[in-house]
Amino acid sequence: AYLMTLTRGLTEDTIRQYRRYLSRFRVFQQSCPDLTTLTQARHFLSTLTPASMRVAQYALQGSLGEKILFRRPPYWRNEPRLEATVFQVAELDHLKLAATPMERALVGILFSLRRAEAARLRWQDLDLTRGLVAVYNGKGNKSDWTILTKFAIHALTEWQAMSPQAEGPDPVFVGPTGQRASPNGLYYSVHTLLTRLGLYLPYRGAHAFRRTFATVFLRQHPGELRALQKLMRHESFMTTARYDFPRPEDLRQKVDL
């Protein structure tokens, strides 16, 4: 009953995350049974990454029915490591040639959508003629649209022709059971693909394709943050600006006095 109250108005993916963290917390409690539940919760949160702490904290507070006083470490963005995850042209060419049709379709859609959004994608959400994709209940429960890359249009058209169920409300990506793929399932599909092709790096996962799209867009269209903000569906310019990784050659001409 508490889960129904806690998760009211949330997306299925967020509910799934809440349940996963609560399950992990129950296992963690067995390692420190002598501590109070609130102390266990604070210790558990300290074992998570900054990105995971917030969701887990909300889930635990809803479960325990009281606020957990926990100081999250300051957010620190490892720019060099993130920049290293941006795909180079040769790497993308290798990936496009060696990937299966399903993997190419997944890579293509991940240039435009987040992993959870790709998992919910239906064929009726795609307009491959115009190169558009409708995003329903995206991040923040918001719906919007964005544009597909030329590669994505070609890859999705190929995948649609090969898929036994590829129309209307049918999911674009399915899991082993034939049901709609989960975000975690797509994560492992990307990880398997990158590992198989020797392209895996720390922090280079599904989101690396979206990061690559934004980086290449800004290099080709400097200063077009407003256009990129619309394509990425960000609320803030500050979020969009984080995808700008200027290179020395990009800045050289600007400092030649």
N, C-alpha and C positions, 0 to 999 in steps of 0.2 A: 504494500500500500504506500509506503514511504517513497518508493521509486516513482510511482505515478505522480505524486506531488512534486518530488524533486525534479523530475524530467519534463514537467508540463511545459509545452511550448518549445522544446529543444528538438533538434534534428535526430534522426535515427543514429547517425554516426557519433554524435555527442553522447547519446544515451549508451551506446556501445562502449565508448571510452570510460564513462562513469562506472559501468559494471566491471570493466577490466581492471580499473584501479582499485575498486573495492575488493575484488577477488584477490588481487596481489597484496592488498593490505591485510587480509585475513591470513594469508600465508606468512607475511612478515611478522604478525603478532606472535606466532609460535616461536620466533627467535628471541623474544624478550617478554615472556609471560608475566614477569614480576612488576613490570611498569604499568602505570595507569594507562587507560585507553588514549587520553589526550597526549600523553608523553610518547606513546607508541606512534600516534599519528604524526607528531612533529619529527620524530626520528625517521619515519617512513618517507616523509616529504623531503628530508635532507638527502635521501639517496637518489632522488630523481633529477632529471635535467631541468633547467629553468623553464623550458617550454612545457614540460609535463606537470610541473608543480602546481600551476594555476588550476588546471582542470582537476587534478587529483584533490587539491584543497577544497574546491567547490563540492566535489563528490563526497569527501569525508565530512565536511560541515553539514551537508544535508543528511548524511547517514547518522551522525552522532547528535544532531539537533542542537549544536552549539558552535560558536565561532572558535576557530583554531588560531591562536596567536602565533604566527610563524613569520620570521623575517626572511623573505626571499633574497638570495644574493643579487647584487646589481647586475643588470643585463649587460653582457659584454659580447660584442659581435666580432668574431674572428675573421676580419676582412680578407687577409691573405688566403686562408683556408677556403673560404667561400668562393673567392675569385678562381681558385684552382679547380673548382668543380664545374666551371663554365666549359662547355664542350667546344673544342676547336673544330674547324671545318673538316679536317681530315678524319677526326674521330666520328663526326656525324655521318660523313660519307661511308665510312666503314660500317657503322651501325645500320644505316639504311640498306646496305647491300646484304649484310649477314643476318639481319633479323627476319623472323617469320612474318607472314602477312598480319597476324594478330598483333605481334609485337610492334610492327611498323605503325599500325593504326593506334596503338596505345601511346607510342612515342609522339605521334602527330597530335593527338588530342591533348597530351600533357604540355605541349607548348602553350596551350590556351587555358586549360582548366587545372584546378587543383585535384589532387588524388581522390578525395572524397566526392568531388563533383563528377569526375570521370566514372567513378563506380556507379553513380546514380543515372548516368547518361542513357537515354533511350533514343532509338532511331528517329522517332518523331520530333526529337529536339534538334535534329540536324537539318540544315538546308544546304546540301552539298552543291547545289546549283549556284547559289549566291555566296557560298563560303561562310555561312553564319551558324552559330550554335547558341541555342537558348539555354540559360542556366537557371534552374528552378531550385529554390531553397539552398542557395550557395552559402558562403561564409557569412555568418550573422543572420541567417535565415532570409537573405535577400535574393531576389530574382533579377536577372539582367541578361544581356547578350554580349557576345564578343565575336571576333573574326577568326576563322581558321586560316592557317598557313596553306600555301599551295601544296606543300608536301602532305599536310594533314588531309586535305581534300582528296588527293590521289590515293593515299593509304586507306582512308576510310571507305572510299568507293570500291577499292579492291577487296577490302574485308567484308563489305556488305554483299558483294557478289558471291563470296565463298561461304557466308554464314547461312545455316539452315533456317534460322529465324532472324529475319532482318527487316522488320517493318513495324510501324506503329509503336505501341508501348513496350515492345521487346527490348531488353537491355542490350547495349552495344557490346559489353564485356560480361561474360558469364564465368562462374567458378566451376570447380570439378563436379558439383552436383547438378549443374545445368541451371542453377538459379543465378540471380544477379551477383556479379563479383563484389567482394567487400573491398574497402580501402586497403586493408592489410594484404588481401590477396593481390592487389595491383602492386603494392609495395614489393612483395616477394617476386612478382613477375619481372619488375624492373631490375631488382637486385640480381636475379638469376641471369637476365640478359646481359647486364654490364659485366658480371663476373665471367660469364662464358666468353665474352669478346675481349676480356682483358682491359676493360675501361672503368672498372670500379675503383673509386677513391673514397676515403672517409668523407662523409657529408654529401656524397654524390648519389642521390636517390632520385625519386620521382620528381621532386621539386627542382632538381638541377635543370630539367628541360625548360621549365617556366623561367628560371633564372637566366638561362642561355638566351631565350627569346627576348627578354627585356634588355639584356646587355647588348645583343646584336642590334636591336632596334635603336637604342640610344647612340650606338656607334655610327649607324647609318643615318640617323636623324637627330643630331645633337640639339639639345634644348627642347625637344618635343615631349616634355614630361606630361603635359595635359593629355596628349593623344595616348601616350603609354598608360597613364592613369586610367583612362577609359577602357583600354584593352585589357588591362590587368584587373579592373574592377576594384581598385583601392579607394578607400574613403579619403586618404590623406596623401598630399604630395610627398610628405616625409617618408612614407612607406615606399612609394615608387622610387624615390631618389636612392634608396638603399641598393637598388639593382644597377646603379651606375658604377662601373669599375673602369675608370679612365686609365689608359695606357700611356707610357712616356711619349710615344709617338703622337698620341692624340693631343698632348699638352705642349709639345715642343714649340709649335708655331705660335702659341699664345704667350710664350715668355721670351721670344726673340725680340729684344728691344734694341 
